Amino acid sequence: MPEREFKLPDLGEGLTEGEVVRWLVAAGDAITLNQPMVEVETAKAVVEIPSPYAGTVVKLHAGDGDTIEVGAPLISVDTDAGGAAAPAATPRPEQDLEQEPTLVGPGEREQVRRRRVVAGAARSANGPAPAAPVPQRPMATPPVRRYAKDRGVDLSVLVGTGKDGRITRDDVDDALDHDLAEAPAAVVARPPRDRAEERIPVRGTRKQTAAAMVASAFTIPHVTEFLTVDATRLMALRARLRALPAAAELKLTPLAIVAKALCVAVRSYPLMNSSWDETAGEIVVKGYVNLGIATDTATGLLVPNIKDADILGILDLSRELHRLTGLARERKAAPADLTGGTITITNVGGFGVETGTPIINKPECAIVATGLIAPRPWVVDGQLAVRQLMTTSVSFDHRIVDGAYAAQFLVHLRDLLEEPALLSAF
């Protein structure tokens, strides 16, 4: 029998494994070339893999939820044309009702689950009895599954309101609200919850982030310096920019102005925009800025970067910030968006935090953290005043720059943020 074995391909730069989210075919199914056959979650995205062969599925080498390494067997297909169970025009019992055209080879896709119909049609009186219905896994993304599990919500009893019946976080919240509304008024005795334990598998994005943080923390001599910035004029500039017609549809945040100032600051201090080449024993100074934006997602930290950020204006930087962080949170960022960064910025102020000591995104030289902007007392021209203050910090590789160089860079960045009108000259 001409059986062909297909192995899990390399789905992105530096990825070594993937987790099977959902099989779209089963053993015995007839499949066609490029037909979507499985969804695999990597550390960076959910990828739909099309079939490289036409024929009949012989064996699935991994089940839903299994993690397999790149190069390990994924599926076996009998490519004998005579072995097909049905013509291509006739959909199989569990065939997707809505299909999108797919190119040969794996690619990035939106995290939209396809609706599947369980086989159960009546057969002829002389034929075999119909098989028992196969339980269908509720359609929901991995973050929603985790969200529901953490709150004790059974997805199988919910009706999804998302596209194609997918269960959303709002559906889970509605179920929780409904349970609270119908709960009896009397207090029910419950066992103490502080004795419970939960084990969370470390895989995908969380696993890659953990490995990267350990590698950075224990191979790069980190030093962090801090400086308070009077962001009053920065906030005034933001208000003026938001009033422009070109910014009408734009969610303009202070981070866009900070990003522009950072790109300008590294022109005067280029070593901050460099990397350490361990193999060659060289410092690589970049003549361009691919600005990394540390982004918190439901499954861990991702750092997409804005290519050639140094040649963009504040409004264009804001658009790219919104676009890339949105792709990262939806797990749609392409590998190219997540590689090639030269310096990174992280906004801990968005969580109400004043400052932090960020870990360098290896092999970059530096990462800048911006804290909460809030009104505080400040001395201006010898007089006490209330100003919009922000604490900024920079962690840097002490092999590349020393404390004095990093301090001068941070002071220059502060000056640009306190007089943001200077940015109009760049």
C-alpha positions as CSV (number, residue, x, y, z in Angstrom):
1,M,0.0,0.0,0.0
2,P,1.5,3.4,-1.0
3,E,1.4,4.8,2.5
4,R,3.0,8.3,3.0
5,E,4.1,9.6,6.4
6,F,4.0,13.4,6.9
7,K,6.1,14.9,9.7
8,L,5.5,18.1,11.7
9,P,7.3,20.8,9.7
10,D,9.2,23.8,11.0
11,L,6.4,26.3,11.6
12,G,8.6,29.3,12.4
13,E,12.0,30.6,13.2
14,G,13.5,29.0,16.3
15,L,10.4,26.8,17.0
16,T,11.1,23.2,18.0
17,E,7.6,21.8,18.9
18,G,3.9,22.4,18.6
19,E,0.7,21.3,20.4
20,V,-2.1,19.7,18.5
21,V,-5.2,21.8,19.1
22,R,-7.7,20.0,17.0
23,W,-7.8,17.4,14.2
24,L,-10.0,18.3,11.3
25,V,-9.8,14.7,9.9
26,A,-10.0,11.2,11.3
27,A,-8.6,7.8,10.4
28,G,-10.4,6.4,7.4
29,D,-11.3,9.8,6.0
30,A,-10.7,10.7,2.4
31,I,-8.7,13.9,2.0
32,T,-7.7,16.0,-0.9
33,L,-4.5,17.9,-1.6
34,N,-4.3,21.1,0.5
35,Q,-7.3,20.2,2.5
36,P,-7.0,21.6,6.1
37,M,-6.2,18.6,8.3
38,V,-5.0,19.9,11.7
39,E,-4.6,23.0,13.9
40,V,-1.3,23.3,15.7
41,E,-0.4,25.9,18.3
42,T,3.2,27.0,18.5
43,A,4.8,29.5,20.8
44,K,3.8,32.3,18.4
45,A,0.6,31.4,16.7
46,V,-2.1,28.9,15.9
47,V,-1.3,27.4,12.5
48,E,-3.6,25.4,10.2
49,I,-1.7,22.7,8.3
50,P,-3.0,21.6,5.0
51,S,-2.6,18.0,3.7
52,P,0.4,17.5,1.4
53,Y,-1.2,14.4,-0.1
54,A,-4.5,13.2,-1.5
55,G,-5.8,9.8,-0.4
56,T,-7.1,8.1,2.7
57,V,-6.0,8.9,6.3
58,V,-4.4,5.8,7.8
59,K,-3.2,7.0,11.2
60,L,-3.0,10.1,13.3
61,H,0.2,10.0,15.3
62,A,-0.8,12.4,18.0
63,G,-4.1,13.3,19.7
64,D,-5.7,16.6,20.7
65,G,-3.6,18.3,23.3
66,D,-0.4,16.3,22.6
67,T,2.9,18.2,22.1
68,I,5.2,16.9,19.4
69,E,8.6,17.9,18.2
70,V,9.4,19.3,14.8
71,G,10.3,16.3,12.5
72,A,8.1,13.8,14.5
73,P,5.4,11.8,12.5
74,L,2.1,13.7,12.4
75,I,-0.2,11.8,10.0
76,S,0.0,8.8,7.6
77,V,-2.0,8.8,4.3
78,D,-2.6,6.1,1.8
79,T,-2.1,7.8,-1.5
80,D,-3.5,5.0,-3.6
81,A,-6.1,6.7,-5.8
82,G,-8.3,3.6,-5.8
83,G,-8.5,3.7,-2.0
84,A,-10.6,6.9,-1.9
85,A,-13.8,6.3,0.0
86,A,-15.8,9.0,-1.8
87,P,-15.5,11.3,-4.8
88,A,-14.1,14.7,-4.1
89,A,-17.5,16.5,-4.8
90,T,-19.2,14.6,-1.9
91,P,-18.4,16.0,1.5
92,R,-17.4,13.5,4.2
93,P,-19.6,13.2,7.3
94,E,-17.4,15.6,9.4
95,Q,-16.2,17.9,6.6
96,D,-16.0,21.6,7.5
97,L,-19.0,23.5,6.3
98,E,-17.0,26.7,5.8
99,Q,-13.6,26.4,4.2
100,E,-11.1,29.1,3.2
101,P,-8.6,28.7,0.3
102,T,-5.3,27.5,1.6
103,L,-1.9,27.6,-0.1
104,V,0.4,24.6,-0.1
105,G,2.3,24.4,3.1
106,P,1.5,25.7,6.6
107,G,0.7,29.3,7.2
108,E,-0.6,31.8,9.7
109,R,-4.4,31.9,10.1
110,E,-7.0,33.6,12.2
111,Q,-8.0,31.7,15.3
112,V,-11.5,30.9,14.0
113,R,-12.8,27.4,14.7
114,R,-14.7,25.9,11.8
115,R,-18.1,24.5,12.4
116,R,-18.2,20.7,12.1
117,V,-21.2,18.5,11.7
118,V,-21.3,15.1,13.4
119,A,-22.2,12.2,11.1
120,G,-25.6,10.7,11.9
121,A,-27.5,10.5,8.6
122,A,-29.8,7.5,8.2
123,R,-28.5,4.7,6.0
124,S,-30.4,2.1,3.9
125,A,-32.4,-0.5,5.7
126,N,-30.1,-3.2,4.4
127,G,-26.9,-1.3,5.4
128,P,-25.1,-1.4,8.8
129,A,-26.5,0.4,11.7
130,P,-25.4,4.0,12.0
131,A,-22.5,4.7,14.4
132,A,-23.0,6.3,17.7
133,P,-22.6,10.1,17.5
134,V,-19.1,11.3,18.3
135,P,-18.9,13.9,21.1
136,Q,-17.8,17.2,19.7
137,R,-15.3,19.3,21.5
138,P,-16.7,22.8,22.3
139,M,-15.2,25.4,20.0
140,A,-13.1,27.9,21.9
141,T,-9.6,29.3,21.7
142,P,-7.0,28.0,24.2
143,P,-7.0,31.2,26.3
144,V,-10.8,30.9,26.6
145,R,-10.5,27.3,27.6
146,R,-8.0,28.2,30.3
147,Y,-10.3,31.2,31.4
148,A,-13.2,28.8,31.8
149,K,-11.2,26.1,33.5
150,D,-9.9,28.6,36.1
151,R,-13.5,29.5,36.9
152,G,-14.9,26.1,37.0
153,V,-17.2,26.6,33.9
154,D,-18.0,23.5,31.8
155,L,-17.7,24.6,28.1
156,S,-19.8,21.7,26.9
157,V,-23.0,23.2,28.4
158,L,-22.5,26.6,26.9
159,V,-23.9,27.9,23.6
160,G,-21.2,30.0,21.8
161,T,-22.1,33.5,20.5
162,G,-18.9,34.0,18.5
163,K,-18.4,33.3,14.9
164,D,-19.5,29.8,13.8
165,G,-20.7,29.1,17.4
166,R,-17.3,29.7,19.0
167,I,-17.5,30.2,22.8
168,T,-16.1,33.6,23.9
169,R,-15.0,35.0,27.3
170,D,-18.3,36.9,27.4
171,D,-20.1,33.6,27.2
172,V,-18.1,32.3,30.2
173,D,-18.8,35.5,32.1
174,D,-22.6,35.2,31.3
175,A,-22.6,31.7,32.7
176,L,-20.9,32.8,35.9
177,D,-23.4,35.7,36.3
178,H,-26.3,33.3,35.7
179,D,-25.0,30.9,38.3
180,L,-24.7,33.7,40.8
181,A,-28.2,34.9,40.1
182,E,-29.7,31.5,40.7
183,A,-27.6,30.7,43.7
184,P,-29.6,30.2,46.9
185,A,-29.5,32.9,49.5
186,A,-28.3,30.6,52.2
187,V,-24.6,30.3,52.7
188,V,-23.4,26.9,51.6
189,A,-20.5,25.3,53.5
190,R,-17.5,24.8,51.2
191,P,-14.1,23.2,51.8
192,P,-11.2,25.6,52.3
193,R,-9.9,26.5,48.9
194,D,-6.4,27.5,50.0
195,R,-5.5,23.8,50.2
196,A,-6.2,23.3,46.5
197,E,-3.5,22.9,43.9
198,E,-3.4,23.4,40.2
199,R,-0.7,22.3,37.7
200,I,-0.4,24.4,34.5
201,P,1.6,22.8,31.7
202,V,4.4,25.0,30.6
203,R,4.2,25.0,26.8
204,G,3.9,27.2,23.8
205,T,4.5,30.9,24.4
206,R,4.9,30.6,28.2
207,K,7.6,27.9,27.7
208,Q,9.5,30.0,25.1
209,T,9.3,33.2,27.3
210,A,10.6,31.4,30.3
211,A,13.6,30.0,28.4
212,A,14.3,33.4,26.9
213,M,14.1,35.1,30.3
214,V,16.4,32.6,32.0
215,A,18.9,32.8,29.1
216,S,18.9,36.6,29.3
217,A,19.1,36.9,33.1
218,F,22.0,34.5,33.4
219,T,24.1,35.3,30.4
220,I,23.8,39.1,30.2
221,P,25.2,41.3,33.0
222,H,22.2,43.4,33.7
223,V,22.3,46.9,35.2
224,T,19.2,49.1,35.6
225,E,19.1,52.9,36.1
226,F,16.1,55.1,36.9
227,L,15.1,58.7,36.3
228,T,11.9,60.7,37.0
229,V,10.5,62.6,34.0
230,D,8.2,65.6,34.1
231,A,5.7,64.5,31.4
232,T,3.4,67.5,31.7
233,R,4.4,68.8,28.2
234,L,4.3,65.3,26.8
235,M,0.7,65.0,27.9
236,A,-0.1,68.4,26.4
237,L,1.4,67.4,23.1
238,R,-0.6,64.2,23.1
239,A,-3.8,66.2,23.6
240,R,-2.9,68.5,20.7
241,L,-2.1,65.6,18.4
242,R,-5.4,63.8,19.3
243,A,-7.2,66.9,18.1
244,L,-5.8,66.7,14.6
245,P,-8.1,65.3,11.9
246,A,-5.4,62.8,11.0
247,A,-5.7,61.3,14.5
248,A,-9.5,61.1,14.5
249,E,-9.6,57.3,14.1
250,L,-6.4,56.8,16.1
251,K,-6.0,55.5,19.7
252,L,-3.0,57.8,20.5
253,T,-1.3,57.0,23.8
254,P,1.8,58.6,25.4
255,L,3.7,55.5,24.5
256,A,3.8,56.6,20.8
257,I,5.6,59.8,21.8
258,V,8.0,57.9,24.1
259,A,8.7,55.6,21.2
260,K,9.6,58.5,18.9
261,A,11.8,60.0,21.6
262,L,13.6,56.7,22.1
263,C,14.3,56.4,18.4
264,V,15.7,59.9,18.4
265,A,17.8,59.3,21.5
266,V,19.7,56.3,20.1
267,R,21.0,58.5,17.3
268,S,23.2,60.2,19.8
269,Y,23.9,57.0,21.8
270,P,24.0,54.3,19.1
271,L,25.5,51.6,21.4
272,M,22.1,51.4,23.1
273,N,20.8,50.1,19.8
274,S,23.3,47.3,19.4
275,S,23.7,43.6,20.1
276,W,26.3,41.2,21.4
277,D,27.5,38.6,19.0
278,E,28.9,35.8,21.2
279,T,30.2,33.7,18.4
280,A,32.1,36.4,16.6
281,G,33.1,38.2,19.7
282,E,31.8,41.5,18.3
283,I,29.4,44.3,19.2
284,V,27.0,44.8,16.3
285,V,25.8,48.4,16.1
286,K,22.5,48.8,14.2
287,G,22.1,51.7,11.8
288,Y,18.3,51.3,12.0
289,V,15.7,50.9,14.8
290,N,13.4,47.9,14.8
291,L,11.6,48.9,18.0
292,G,10.3,46.0,20.1
293,I,7.0,46.5,22.0
294,A,6.7,44.1,25.0
295,T,3.1,42.9,24.8
296,D,1.1,41.0,27.4
297,T,-1.1,38.3,25.9
298,A,-3.4,35.6,27.4
299,T,-0.7,33.0,26.9
300,G,2.4,34.9,27.8
301,L,4.8,37.7,26.7
302,L,5.4,38.5,23.0
303,V,7.6,41.2,21.6
304,P,6.7,42.2,18.1
305,N,8.8,45.0,16.6
306,I,8.1,48.0,14.4
307,K,10.5,47.8,11.5
308,D,12.4,51.0,10.7
309,A,10.6,52.8,13.5
310,D,13.2,55.6,13.4
311,I,11.8,57.0,10.1
312,L,8.2,57.1,11.3
313,G,6.4,60.0,12.8
314,I,4.4,59.9,16.0
315,L,1.0,59.2,14.4
316,D,2.5,56.4,12.2
317,L,4.2,54.9,15.2
318,S,0.9,54.9,17.1
319,R,-0.8,53.1,14.2
320,E,2.0,50.4,14.1
321,L,1.9,50.1,17.9
322,H,-1.9,49.4,17.8
323,R,-1.6,47.0,14.8
324,L,1.3,44.9,16.1
325,T,0.1,44.6,19.7
326,G,-3.3,43.6,18.4
327,L,-1.8,40.9,16.2
328,A,0.3,39.6,19.1
329,R,-2.7,39.4,21.5
330,E,-4.8,37.6,18.9
331,R,-1.9,35.2,18.1
332,K,-1.8,36.4,14.5
333,A,1.7,38.0,14.5
334,A,3.9,36.5,11.8
335,P,7.4,35.2,12.7
336,A,8.9,38.2,10.9
337,D,7.0,40.5,13.2
338,L,8.6,38.8,16.2
339,T,12.2,38.7,15.1
340,G,14.9,41.2,14.2
341,G,14.3,43.7,17.0
342,T,17.2,46.1,18.0
343,I,15.9,47.7,21.2
344,T,12.7,47.2,23.2
345,I,10.3,49.3,25.2
346,T,7.9,48.1,27.8
347,N,5.1,50.1,29.4
348,V,4.5,48.9,32.9
349,G,2.5,52.1,33.5
350,G,-0.4,50.6,31.7
351,F,-0.9,48.3,34.7
352,G,-0.7,51.2,37.2
353,V,2.9,50.4,38.1
354,E,5.3,53.3,38.7
355,T,8.5,51.6,37.5
356,G,10.3,48.3,37.0
357,T,13.6,46.5,36.3
358,P,12.9,44.9,32.9
359,I,14.9,42.0,31.6
360,I,16.8,42.6,28.3
361,N,15.3,41.0,25.2
362,K,18.4,39.0,24.2
363,P,20.6,39.7,22.2
364,E,19.7,43.4,22.3
365,C,21.7,45.8,24.4
366,A,18.9,47.6,26.2
367,I,15.2,47.8,27.2
368,V,13.4,50.9,28.4
369,A,10.5,50.8,30.8
370,T,8.0,53.6,31.2
371,G,5.9,53.9,34.4
372,L,2.6,55.3,35.4
373,I,2.0,59.0,34.4
374,A,0.2,60.7,37.3
375,P,0.0,64.1,39.0
376,R,2.5,64.5,41.8
377,P,4.2,67.4,43.7
378,W,7.3,68.7,41.9
379,V,9.7,71.6,42.3
380,V,9.6,74.0,39.3
381,D,11.8,77.1,39.3
382,G,12.1,76.8,43.1
383,Q,8.3,76.6,43.6
384,L,6.3,73.5,44.6
385,A,3.9,72.6,41.8
386,V,1.7,69.7,40.7
387,R,3.1,68.1,37.6
388,Q,2.5,64.9,35.5
389,L,5.4,62.7,36.5
390,M,6.7,59.4,35.1
391,T,9.5,57.2,36.3
392,T,11.6,55.8,33.4
393,S,14.2,53.0,33.7
394,V,16.6,51.4,31.3
395,S,18.2,47.9,31.7
396,F,21.4,47.5,29.7
397,D,24.1,45.0,28.9
398,H,27.2,46.1,30.9
399,R,29.5,44.3,28.4
400,I,28.5,46.8,25.7
401,V,28.0,50.0,27.6
402,D,29.0,51.2,31.1
403,G,26.8,53.0,33.6
404,A,27.9,56.5,32.6
405,Y,27.0,56.0,28.9
406,A,23.6,54.6,29.8
407,A,23.0,57.4,32.3
408,Q,23.8,60.0,29.6
409,F,21.4,58.2,27.2
410,L,18.6,58.2,29.9
411,V,19.1,61.9,30.6
412,H,19.0,62.7,26.9
413,L,15.7,60.7,26.6
414,R,14.3,62.6,29.6
415,D,15.2,66.0,28.0
416,L,13.3,64.9,24.8
417,L,10.3,63.8,26.8
418,E,10.2,67.0,28.9
419,E,10.5,69.2,25.7
420,P,8.8,67.0,23.1
421,A,8.6,69.9,20.7
422,L,12.2,69.1,20.0
423,L,11.0,65.9,18.3
424,S,9.6,67.9,15.4
425,A,13.2,68.5,14.2
426,F,13.6,64.8,13.6
